[in-house]
Amino acid sequence: MTFSIVIPTFNNFNYLKLSIDSIRKNSFFKNQIIIHINGNDIKTENYLNELKIEYTKSDINIGLCSGVNMASKKCSNNYFVYAHDDMYFLPKWDFFLYEEIKRFSTKLFYFSSTQISHIPDTGGHEIPNHIYFDAGDNIENFDEKKLLNNYEKLKFYDLQGSHWAPHVVHRDIWNRIGGFSEEFNPGFGSDPDLNMKLWKIGVRIFKGVNQSRIYHFGSLTTRKNKSVKQNNSRLTFLLKWKITMDFFIKFYLKRGRIFDGPLSEPSISLGYLNNYLFSKLKYYFHLWKKN
């Protein structure tokens, strides 16, 4: 086995089953799968027992961050993968991640698969972070055959700053930084915060691997469930790190650019200084407001 894949789930049995099925039939390696069940979900529990898949559970929804941290303690492999329960893993997704790991002789990396989504990149988004391809927006109209016939033909590139989930880090690094920060429960903002913690210990390789691909339904994960109270992730990030999330993503991770190697400290430019000043003013305003 090569990867330990942790997936938190909350009342999402059909999508989780599809995700697990895709891992089992499309992975190159025989990987360990670990599920965290948020809340009472006997159907999911029986299914996992039947397949002899490891899991942890909590009687209530403790959030994505806490659930993943709990399940990650069962990881037996060196490479820890975190994913959502509404992701379909495409053939050899793990092979291409492992090939990337072998290219760099360090544990200090953060790699992710490339997301394919039915949601178009509209609204003037400055940073593209997924491939648009419509193979269905829910499990009822999901066209698996269409996806499998076309996913390799879709043009994209290795992405600087990564795609977030599914991501892979070395288990030693995950344990060193303490996993996800649980103040970001139920989950919004947990990825940028994790990246900042990695940055602080010297990680400079943040890469979305083009050939490793998954299909993401994009609106049905644990953290997006409308019954769950959402966190103010941007404010939490700002008060914790003293800069805005957007500033970190743009000037440190340079997310969305073509990957051109390990990152370095941000270069000082007029744009950087203006954004840095705005970021700091926002921090001190909210600090004053809080006190």
N, C-alpha and C positions, 0 to 999 in steps of 0.2 A: 504493500500500500504506500502511496506517495502523499496524498493530501488528506487532511481532516476537514470535512465540510460541515460547518455549523449553520443551521437554518432555524430562526425563530418563527413560530406560527401562532396565529390567533383566529380560531373559527374559520379556517380557510382550507378545509380538507381537500376539496377537488383540485385546487391549484397546487397544493403541497404534493399530492399524489402524482400529478403530472410532472412536477419538478423532480421528484425522486425517481420516477420512471425514466426521465430523460438522463439523469445522472447515471443510472444503472445501465442503460443501453448505449449511451453516446460517449461515455468516458473511455479514454485510452488505458488508464490505470484502474486498478481496483482500489477505490478510495473509501475511507471511513466516512460515514454519514452520521451526524448527531443532530437531533431535533430538540429544540426547546418548545414545549407546549405551554402557552400562556392560557390559564383558565382551565376549566373542566371540559375536556373534549375526549370522551370515551371512544368515539369513532376513530379519531386519529391515533389514540393510544393502542387500540386493538389492531389497527393496521400496522403500526410500527412493531408491535409484538409479533405479529404474524410473519413479518419480513426479517425479524431479529435485528432491527435497526435500533441503535442506542438512542436514548432520549433523557432529558430532564423535564421536570414539570413544576408549575406553581399553581396553586388553587385560584389565584387571581391573575390578571394581566399585570405583570410587574414591569413591563416595557421591554422594548427591543434590547437596550443596552444591558440591563440586568440579566435578561434571559440568555443572551449570547455569552456574557461573562460566566454564567453558571454552567452552560453547556460546554464551554471551551475547556473546562477542567477535565473533561473526558478525552481530550485530544491525545492520540497516541503517535501521531506522525509529526515530522519536523515542520511541515508547511500547513499553516492554518488558513482556511478559506471561509469567509463569511458571505452569505448570500441571502436573498429574499425568498419567500415561499411562493412567489408568483413568477419565477424565472424558469425558462426552458433552456437547458444546457445543450448546445449544439455539438456535433461530433468533434472529438479530439480537443475540446476546449482546454482540458487539463494538460495535454501533451505540449501545446504551445506555451502555456504558462511555465511548465517545467523547463522547456528549452530556453526560455528567457532567464529563468533562475540560474541555469548552468552558465550562461554568458557572463555573469557577474560573480566574482569570487568574494562575496560578502553576504552577511545576513542583513545588511542595512538596505533593504529595498521595500517598495510597495508597488505591486503589480495588480492590474485589474483586467478582467475580460472586457471586450467591447460590447456595449449594449445595442441591440436592435429593438426598435419600438414602433408601434403603430401610431405614435403621437408625433406629428410633424413639428419641426423646429420653427415655430412661428412667433410673432410678437417681438421681432427685432432682437432676439437673443444674440448677444455678442459672442458667446462661447459655445460652439457646437459640441455636444458631448455624447451623441448617439447617432446611429444610423436609422434613417426613417425607411421602414418597409412594413406595409400593412399585411400581416398574416392573421389578423383578427384582434379585436379589442377585448375579448373575453373567452372563456373556455368553451362556450357553446359554439362560437363561430371561428374558433382557432383552426387554421388550415396548416396542419403539420407538414403535409406533403408539399405544399407551395413553399413553405419556409425551407425545408430540406433541399428542395430543388434549386433554390435561389440564393441562399445565404452566403455562399462562397463568391458569388458574382458581384455582391454589393461593394462598391468602392469606398474605402476609408483609409485611415493612416494610423500609425502608432502615435498615441496622444500623449502630450506632455501633461502631467498633473493627474492622469488617470481618469477613470469613469466612476469612481467609488465602487460600489458592489457590482458583481462579486469580486472581492479583492483577496489577495494572498500576501501574507507576511510570514516570516519565520516565527515559529512558536516561541523561541527564546526572546525575540523582540516584543511579541505580543504580551508575554508575561512581564517583561521588563517595564513596559509602560502602563501595565495594569489593565489592558484591554480597553473597552469603551468606558468613557466617563459617564457615570450613572446620573449625573445632574442633567444630562441631555435626554433622559427618558421622556416620552416614549420612543424618541429616536431622531427627530429632526435635528440637524446640526452635528450629529455624532461623527459623521465621516470627516468633515473639516477639522473638528477638534482632535480626532485620532491622528490626522495628518500633521497637525501642529505638534502634538506630542512626539511623533516620529521625527519631525524637523528638529525639535529641541535636543534629541539624542544623536543627531548627526545624519539621519537619512536624507539623501539628496536624489535618490532614484525613485521617481514617481511616474509610472508609465502605464498607459492603457495599451494593451497588446492587441493589435489589429486582428490577427488570425484567430485569437481565442474569442469565441463569440457566444452570446446567449440572447434569447428573446425575452423581453421584459414586458409584462402586461401593464405594469407601471402605476396602478392605482389601487392595488388590493393587498399591499403588504401590511404587516402588523402595525407599523407606526402610522399608516394612513387611514386606519379604521375610524370612521366618523364618531363612533361611540366612545373613543378614547380622547381625553382632554389633551390638547396639544401643548407643547412647551414653547416658550419664547427663546428659540435657539440663538437668534442673532444677538439678543441682549445678553444671554448667558455667555456666549463666546466673547463678546466685547468686554464685559466686566472681568472675565477670567484672563484674557490674553492682552487686553489694553489696546487692541486694534480691531477693526471690523473684520468680519468673516470675508466680505468681498475683497478687502484690501489684501488679505492673506492669500486668497485664491488667485487673484490677478497678478500680484507683484512677487509673491514667493513661489507658488506652485506653477504659475504661468499656464494655468489649465486651459486646454483647448488648442494650444499650438501644436505643431508637428514636433514629435519628440526628437531632440537633437543631442541627447546625452544627459548626464547628471546635472542637477541644478546647482547654481551658485548663489551667493547672497545677492539680493536685488540690487540692480544698478541704480544710482541716484540720477534722476532726471526731473524735469519740471513737473511732469505728470505724477511721478512718484511723490515728490514733495507736497504737491497740492492734495493728493489723496491721503498722504500720511498726516498732514495737518488736519484735514477734515476728520479722519479717523480718531485722532487724539482729542479733538474738540468734542466729538460725540462721546468719547469715553468719559472725559471729565464732566460733561453735562449730566450724564446718567449717574456718575458717581456722586455728584452733588445732589441730584434728585433723590437718589437712594438714601443718602444720609440726612 
